[in-house]
Amino acid sequence: MLNRNAVLLAAGAAILTLDASLAAAQARSTKRIPITKEGATTTPAARVDTVTVTSYRTDTLRLPGRTDTLRVAGPTTIVHDTVTQTIPMTARHVGGLYLGIGAGPNLPFGAIRTVNEPGAVGQVNLGWQGLNSPLGIRLDGNWTQFAQNADYALLGDRPHMIQGNGDLRLNLPVFNNFLGSSVRMTPYVIGGGSYLRYKNLRMKLDTEDGANNNPGGYGPQHAVIAGNDNNPTNTGSQLSDDAWHSSWGWNAGGGLGFHAGKKEVFVEARGVHFNRNTSRFTSSWSVPIIFGINFF
């Protein structure tokens, strides 16, 4: 009985051992068997995939004195938006003391007309005019060389005249803003007293008034040199006089100024009246037309 049990135990142990061997064999059969060539070893190459994402968006809004930057995820895009604000600028006009220069033609009228031809005049101004003051004062001096009438060339050289004027200038409150705020257009009237110096200035004797008929002089206009009028019956070279002579007078006229900042461009015309204070002559006029500029 004991022997039979021993045999059964041995048989069971043998069966268990056989099952374990089969299981081990099956487990080993699923294992990869590396295959290599003799003398060389092959290592599989490593593969690396790299994905880099840089994704942002920049919107820039520029305003004077300030920059705002907005970043938004997405493709890189830079957008510049410029806002321009137009601010109207008004020129700062300046008034007060000014110095000016000008030039133009000077036209003779009255007793000096036809015996003298129009000439060129240059002028210098010194004055004061408040920016918003309608009334100002001005001193000016001008020098004129009249052209010579060939019919009276025998009487001497070309006529010269110097004028000094002390005037009041009145700005008129019309059309001041006609050209906008940058340029002030200013019509004005001007007038005052005048002092004149002249030489070789031809002047016609008055032969039209029956009560003061003064025959004599030179040529068809009975011309003499102003200042040598005491002997009107002399003729030709006896009437020549190269000395300077003077007269008092007055002037009146008007002009148009264009004031911008510290400068004023102007054009004006005045009649300057004078005479020799004698019944031998009628009134004389010179009319300078000046284009100039004043600096404040």
PyMOL commands that set and color helices and strands:
alter all, ss='L'
color gray80, all
select helices_A, chain A and resi 2-29+150-155+210-212+236-239
alter helices_A, ss='H'
color red, helices_A
select strands_A, chain A and resi 57-63+66-72+78-82+96-110+116-129+135-148+160-171+184-199+202-204+223-225+245-260+263-274+284-295
alter strands_A, ss='S'
color yellow, strands_A
deselect
rebuild
show_as cartoon
